[in-house]
Amino acid sequence: MAVTNWVVAGTDTAYNGRRTGKLASGGRLAIAHLTGTWQGRGERQLLRGSICLTNEVGASVSYTYTANGNHTVYLGARRFRSNTAAGATIAMTMDGTTRQESLAMNGLEDTLVRIKVADAGAGTHTITAAQTGDGVFYFDFFEGRLSSGGAARLRGNPLTTLATD
């Protein structure tokens, strides 16, 4: 099989891909700084890729990084409600700008989510996610996506299957 002469045209065609090795934290790459009481893996073990949790108002996770260009930052967390607990309200702060996000679901639901925190330019940035309300805050990762000028170039891999609609 061969796929040839594909053309990507129109608006909004820039590739928006995660750049491993640049901004990734939690289960991804660098070490995030935890304050307060957390359960799960400790600060040094976040590299191994395990979600951690807190139910302490004021507990936070932060990460400082340098990006080479315009990018979008995301927080990976768990949004849920069970018979005994629910997701907390958190404050996400990036470079001094803060916004609130509820991690509680309607009904008995549970899902891992990737929440957009902010768009940022090149330079050094600090992102912090802090629990501000009752409930449980499950932190998984911080992620940065750098926009490039075109579609991703994928290396061949005979074990990968791609599909289109």
Secondary structure, 3 states (H helix, E strand, C coil): CCCCCCCCCCCCCCCEEECCCCCECCCCCCCCEEECCCECCCHHHHHHCCCEEECCCCCEEEEEEEECCCEEEEEEEEEEECCCCEECEEEEEECCEEEEEECECCCCCEEEEEEEEEEECCEEEEEEEEECCCCEEEEEEEEEEEECCCCCCCCCCCCCCCCCC
